[in-house]
Amino acid sequence: MGNAFRNIYNLLQGDGDCLATFVGQAAFYDALRELAKRKKWKIWLKDTEKIISPYHDSSNPEKQLREMLDKIGFSFIEIQYKRLSFQYESAELFQEAIKALTPFKIPADIFNEFLAELFEEMQRIDFEVYKYEKSTSEWVHNFNLFILYIKK
């Protein structure tokens, strides 16, 4: 991610600025890691670590990001790190969103099975690891989002 922000810095002119959002932590990432360990999914989930946010496992992601941005040379850095929940109205909408987030080439005939296991793992992790309250909706995606405003 450091290269991306160095490139942004180099592209900005004068006192140019940038507004960016990106996911810092999500049960989705943990669930992918868990499924990647399973024999059934291992072949399809190669390179899982490449799509996981570099801040996912950080104990202080805001500080880590701020230090990197300061080192690059940004003159103004404003960071918000928010815990968000997105509630989908149906299984179909949830599945479409997960398909958009999943860069892996899982065959169509087993993709629904993959989604079911992924969602089950996401719910378990949300409840057991992150201590999110169980939702009244079955189709919830919890995550922490960075909202970043920086100036050259």
Salt bridges, closest charged atoms under 4 A:
ASP30 OD1 - HIS56 NE2 2.93
GLU34 OE2 - LYS37 NZ 3.25
ASP47 OD1 - LYS50 NZ 3.97
GLU49 OE2 - ARG33 NE 2.86
ASP57 OD2 - ARG33 NH2 2.66
GLU67 OE2 - LYS63 NZ 3.72
GLU96 OE2 - LYS99 NZ 3.35
GLU113 OE2 - LYS40 NZ 2.56
GLU117 OE1 - ARG38 NH1 3.00
GLU117 OE2 - LYS40 NZ 2.71
GLU121 OE1 - ARG38 NH2 2.87
GLU121 OE2 - ARG124 NH2 2.45
GLU128 OE1 - ARG124 NH1 2.94
